Structure formats: C-alpha cells, structure tokens
Amino acid sequence: MPKSRFLTLIKPIIGMVHLPALPGSPAYSEKSLKEIVHFALKEARSLEAGGVDAILVENFHDYPYLTERVPTSTIIAMAAVAYEIKAAIELPIGVNILFNDTEDELYLAKILELDFIRVEGFVDLLLSDLGILMPSAPKMMRLKKTLGAEGVAVLADVQGKYTHALPSRDVFDSARDALERGNADAIILTGNRTGEVAPIDLIRQLKEKIPQARVLLGSGITPETIKKVLDVVDGAIVGSFFKEDGNVNNPVDQERVRALMQAVRSVRSSN
C-alpha cells in the first residue's frame, strides 16, 4: 500500500497558498484562470524558496463558504492551479476545498497525485457561522478506498475554528474518534479564529491521553512561539505569519517564511 510523502516528514511546516476568489464565488473579480494560476505559482515558489516542508492549496477567498459541494467552476479552477503547482514544486502538495467538500478533495488528490487533504468536518456534527457541517468520515473513507487513494493522507480538524460541536462534547473524545474510528492520519487543532493559536496546554494534555496521536497546530505560529509549539506538536500549518505584514489577505513574504523556517531549523537541530 503506497504511503503519502507527507507522512514521511518529521514535524513538518505546511505553508498556505490562499487562492484569490475563484469563478462562481461572490467575490470573484473576473481574473482570468491564467492570472489565478500565475499568482498561485508565485506564492508556492516563495514558500518553497523560504524552506517550508509542504504546501496546502485552499480556496480561502471564496467566502461565504458553502458547507457542501462547491460549484463545478471552483473545482475546475482548483484542479488547474493544483496541477501547475504540482508540476513546478517538488514538495508534498495538499488541497482543501472550503468548507467541507471532501469528495472533490479526494478526486483532485487522487487524479492529480497530490499528497494530502484537509477536512474540517470529519467525525463531529458541527455548527458554523455559515451553516451545519455533517460528519464526512463514513462516506469519505469509503470513497478513498474505492478510488484506491490510500496514498492520500487525511488531515482532520477537531472542532476547528469557527465551528462548535453539536451536541457539545469533549475535544479529547472528538480527537480519539477522528483517529480510531475515522482513521484520520493526523488531526489539526486551531484557535477560535484565523491566526489565533490553539491552547498549547490542551495539545499537551491530548498527547498525554492519546500518545499515538499525530497532532498538527492549525494557526497562530510565529518565530517566538515555534520552540514551545514544536516541543509539543507534530507539525504546523502556517498562513497569516507568512504573509506581508502578517496579514492573511496579503501575498506571501519570502523573508518572513525564511525567518520562521530558520527558527524551525534551530529547534530541530537542538532536539
């Protein structure tokens, strides 16, 4: 059975390629697909040159997000972007279709030979500001088997940002279910909003309760916090810090990427 390249990485830092609003979304500004691909490639190359370990492509600016399958136009645009990034970048590449289009994520990952996907609603029924997210694990993991997509790693959020479990339940129970019943390859913990860090003490308690858990931090990473973070977690997803002025809506700043990755390398060499 093939193993995702992502799962061979040790405490990886995943850089985000936040795509501009895509065709079919309310904020779409009539950019041509060629312009969108050009922007995405520039972002991905800046992340690669700055030293990240993997890249996650996401339709970040398509809000307000749908909580089910997205329009065909979105899939076409994301497929074109991911294909070009995959061809140009040597790093493991993943895809996330907000807010929980896991079926199309799997199709893209399988057909384009990507390495991982991110799933917001995996084992919990979630209430978000945009609607209800149904648990996707049962159907998605069967589709993964049917497609022969065993080489695609599943990174599952656990009660992630902008969501609340219905009914309310202990985050440790959600995490255990995601790993043991949903068969996620890793779980993601975030703060309440984009850029906010998840409580490190919570992650430490989770690792103590579920030692086998592969836990990624999904938000709030800076060079100042990276040592404390990597002492506890198994990797991190970085969006806001890598952008100009630390603003998630700005392009990637290669110098900020280098600064954080230098701090990461320092932590790795001291362990």
KAZI-V362215 format. One line per field, one symbol per residue. ss: DSSP state (A for helix, B for strand, O for the rest). Layout:
BEGIN
ss: ???
END
This chain:
BEGIN
ss: OOOOAAAAOOOBBBBBBBOOOOOOOOOOOOOOAAAAAAAAAAAAAAAAAAOOOBBBBBOOOOOOOOOOOOOAAAAAAAAAAAAAAAAAOOOBBBBBOOOOOAAAAAAAAAAOOOOBBBBOOOOOOBBBOOBBBOOOAAAAAAAAAAAOOOOOBBBBBOOOOOBBBOOOOOAAAAAAAAAAOOOOOBBBBOOOOOOOOOOAAAAAAAAAAOOOOOBBBOOOOOOOOAAAAAOOOOBBBBOAAABAAAOOOOOBOAAAAAAAAAAAAAAAAAO
END
